[in-house]
């Protein structure tokens, strides 16, 4: 039986292996290559000779690291030629002090606050301006990661940033899944739901994403700025009716905008139409399973027999999931043939209590505290 210290050391190392596997510097080394004058992004290939400019845009918690890793892989002479430009919305505190690459990293919100801000809205407007001013021989590279939705706010005419913030807070507090939350964001945005792609005047657009969405649906990763969602208004109304306790919880401007969209089906379809003049390619650099697979490899290297669970859809309430996971681990303790390492990744939801009674932390902390509580309860039952 390994010592407590050894178990903790192994658990941390296994977790770190999963994190390392999805770091942008790791991913771009694996998936971006230069062969002569050919730029390869995964299975997609571009000729640097025929590209006018590379215009880099994007948003997300990992977007600064993604932009840096991408530019580090480009030839120095290409970077110095002035043919690389761009604008990426990132959280404050993620831009290195010695950053000197040509793509502008825009601090769009305070570190740790995953909500839209006026600074993020201004950045989203600049991103839309950049892609709409491209020439046909330009290549747009769109970098997306988790947190991209809040970092790309661009409300449609008739609603304000405060309106959108209010409705997303309500949905988050009520326990809406990321898919439900992003469906509403898409319906209320000029840049999400394919808005960036529709406005792109470049001949080609490559979207590179680190997926935080279970199942990797491109419509929901950063709310799909390069992927149209048909029927978004109808779906958004369904979400709001499901979670709003009363109509007054959502600004009347939002109800009216979505109702008008649904009533004008033909106009809505036109708004969601694809950009046929721009060839759009998508490549998912990493996802939940990427991290779990890497963690599993480290577990085996340390002598463990592991069981892996990579969720493909929302796992429900975080506290219930924490209790379930801990109960499963206790069952395995008494079974010598059971795995001795459990690696699980996914995304639960949390229904918030009254604001005056809320504590600190998020879904992960809720899950861990519930698991700890369940552990103490089961030990007490077994007389441990």
N, C-alpha and C positions, 0 to 999 in steps of 0.2 A: 504494500500500500504506500503510495507516494505521500510525502509530507505535505502539510498544508502550504508551506512556502513554495514547494515545487509545483503544486497544482495551480497556485496563483500565477507563478512565473509562466507556466505553460499556457494558461488561459489568456494572459496578456499577449504572449507571443503569437498565439493562434489568431487573436483579434487583430493584431498589428499586420499580420500577413494579409488578411482580408482587406484592410485599409490601404496598404501599399499597392495592392493589385489594381485599385481604381483611382490612384493618383494620376493626374494628367501627364506628368513627366514620364510615368511608366507607360501609359496608354499611347502617347504619341511616339514613343520609341518603338512600340510594337506595331502600330498601324499607319505610320506616316514615313514614307521613304522617298529618296531622290535617286533616280537612276538616270544618269546623263542629264538631259534637260526635262525629264519626265517626273512630275510630282504625283505620287501615289498616295491616296487616302483610302486605306482598306483595299477594296477591289476597284476603286474608281481611279482613273488616271487623267492627268491634265498636262498639257505641254506648256512649259514656262515661256517658250519662244513665241507662242501665239497669244498668250495672255497679255492684255493691256496692263491691268492692275489687279492685285488681289485686295479686295475690300473686306475687311474682317469686322463682323458685327456680332452681337450676342449679349447674353445675360445669364446670371446664375451665381450661386455661392462659390462654385469652383471656376467661374468664368475667367478670373484674373490668371489663375494657374494654367488654364487651358490656352489663353491667348499667349502667355509667355512660352509654354511648351511648343505651341505651333510655330511661333516666330523663331525660336531657337533652332528648329529643324530646317528652316529655309536657308538658302545660300546667302552668305554675307553680302556678296555683290548685288544680289537681288534686293535685299533689305536696304542697302545704301543707294539704290537707284531711284528711290522715291516712288516705286511701283507698289509699295505696300502701305495702305492707309486703313483707317477703321476707327470704330467707337464701340466699346463694350461696357455695359452697365454692371458694376460690381459692388459688393458691400464695402463700406469703409474698413480700413485695417487689413485688407487683403492685397494691397499694392506695395511691393517692395520699395524701400527708400531709394535704392539704386536703379530703379526701373528706367530703361533708356530706349526701349523699342518704339517703332513709329506708331503702332496702334494705340489710340488713347484709351486708357482705363479710367472710367468715370465713376467716382464714389457716389453711388446713387441712394444709399440709405445707411443709417447708423449700423454698426456691427451688432448682431444679435437681435435686430428688430426686423422681422420678416413681414413687413407691410409696405405698401407703395408710399412714395413721397413725391413732393413736387420736383425734387432733383431727378428722381427716376423718370418722371413724366417728361421732363425736358430732355433727358437722355434718349428716351424712346422716340421722341419727335426727331432728334438728330439722326438716329439710326434709320428712321423711315426716309428722311431727307437724303441720306447718303445712298441708300439702295435705289431710290427713285431718280438719282442723278447719274447712275452708272451708264457706261457705254456698253455696246453689244459685246466687245471683246474682253470685258472685265469678268473676273470670277469673284462672286460673293461667297465668303466662308462664314457660316453662321454657327456660333459656338453656344451650346445650351447645356445647362445642368439644373439640378434641383434649386429651387428658389427663383428660377427665371420668371415665373409668373408675376411675383410681387415686384421684380426689378424691371418689368416692361409694362408699366401702366400707361395706357393711352385711351382714356374714356371717349366713347362716341359722343357726337354732338347731342346736347340736351341733358347730359348727366355730368356730374362733377367727380373729381377724385375722392372727395369726402363721401359722396353717394356710394361709390364702389367700395371704399374702405368699410363703411358701415355694414354693407351687405355681406362682405367676406368675413367680417368679425362675427356676425350673427350666425353664419353657416358653420364657421369653425367651432364656435362655442356649442352649437347644437349637435356636433358630431358628424358633420358631412364628410364623406370620403373626398380624397383629392380629385377623383374624377367628377364628382358632383360639384365641388367648389370650382374647378377649372371650366366646367361647362358654363357656369354663370359668368365667369370672367371672360370667356370667349365671346359670348353673346353681347357683352357690353364694351368690347374693345375694338379699336381701329387697327391694331397691330397683331393681336392674337387671332387664332382661328384662320390662319392663312393670310392675314393682312400684310405681313412683311413680304411674302412671296408675290402677292398680287401687285404690289407696288414696285417690285424689282425690275429694273431695266437692263440688268446684265444678261448675257447670253446663258450663263450657267450659275447655279447656286448649289453649294454643297453644305448640307446641314450636318454637323458633327455633334452628337449628344451623349452625355453621361446620364443615363436614365435613372430617375428616382421614382418612376411610375411602374407599379407591378403590372407585368404583361407587356410593358414597353410600347404602349399605344402612342404613336407619334402625335395624335391629336391632343394628348394631355401632358406631354413633356413640355414644361414651360408654357402650357396652354397652346401649343401648336402654332407658332408664328409662321411656319412654312407649310402647314397642312390645313386645308379647309374642313370645316365641320358643317355638313348640311343639317338643316333643321335645328340649329343651335338655339334659336329663340324659344321654340316649342319645348325643347328639352330643359332649358333654363327655367321656364315658367313651372315646369313639373317639379324641379328641385326646390324652387322658392315656396311653392304651395305645400311641399312635404315638410319643410323645416320652419317656416314662419308661423309662429303661434297666432299672429293676427296680421292683417294687411299693413298696419302701421309700423311694423318692424322693418319694412323696406320702403325706401323713398318712393313716392307716387310716380316720380319721373321714370323710375326703372320699370315699374309695372306697365306704364303707358308705352314706353319704348318697345318692350318685348311684345306687348299685345298688338301694337302697330305692325311689327315685323311679321308676326304670325298671320295677321289679316292680309298682308301684302306678299303673298307667297312668291309671286313672279319676281318682284323687286328683290326680295331676300335671296332668291336663287341667283339672280344676277350679281348681287353683292358677294356671294360666296363662290363665284365662278373662278376657275383656275387661270393662271397666267400661262398661256400657250406659247409665248415668245421666250420663255426662260426654262431651260432644262434643269429640273430640280432633282437632286440625289440626296438620299439620307443614309447616314451610317451611325449606328449606335456603338460607341466606343466601349461602353461597359454598363453593367446593370447589377441588380441585386445578386444574381447567380454568379457573376464574375468574382465578387468578393467572397461569397460562400465557398466556391470551388477552391480559391487560393487558401482560404482558412483550412479547408479539408486536407489539402496537400501538406500544410504545416502540421496538422494534427497527426497524420500518418507518420511523418518524419519524426515525431516525438513519441511514437509508439502507441498511439490511441486508435481504437476502433470507433469511428464516428458515424452518426446518423445526420443527414443533411435535410433541412427543410427550407426551400426557397419559395416563398409564397408567390402566387401568381395573381392574387386579388386581395382586396382589403380583408384584414383578419378580424375586424370587429373591435369591440371595446378593449382598450389596453389593459385594464385591470383584470378583466375576465381571462384574457390571453396569458397574462403573467401567472395567474393562479393555475391555469391549465398546464403551462410549461413546467412549473415547479412540481405539480402533481405527477406528471409523466416522469420526471427525473427521480422522484422518490420511488416510483414503481420499479424503475430499472436498477435501483441500488440493491434490491434483493434478488435480482436475476443475473447470474454470472454470465449468461449467454447474451445479455443485452449490451448495446453499445455503451462505452464509458466516456463518450464525448458527444455532446449534442450541439450542432451548429445550425442556428435558425436566423433567417432574415426576412423582414416583411414590413408592413406598415399598418398598425392598428389605428383606431380613432379614439378621441376623448370627448365626452360630453361635459362641459364645464358647469360648475355650480355657480351660485350667485357671486358676483365679482368681489364683494366685500369679504367673502370667506375663502377666496382662492389663495393657494400657496404658489411656490415657484416651481419651475421645471416644465417639461413637456411630456409627450407620449412615452418616450423611453423611460423617463424617471417614474412615471405612473406605473408602467409595466414592472419595473424592478422592485418598487416598493410593494406592489401587490404580490409579487413572487416571494419576497422576503416575509411578508405577513403570512402567506400560505405555508412557507417553510417552518415558521415558528409554530403554527397551528398543528402541522403534521408531526413535528417532533414531540409536541406536548401529548398528542394522541398516542404516539408510540412509546412514550415514556423515555425519550432520548435526553 
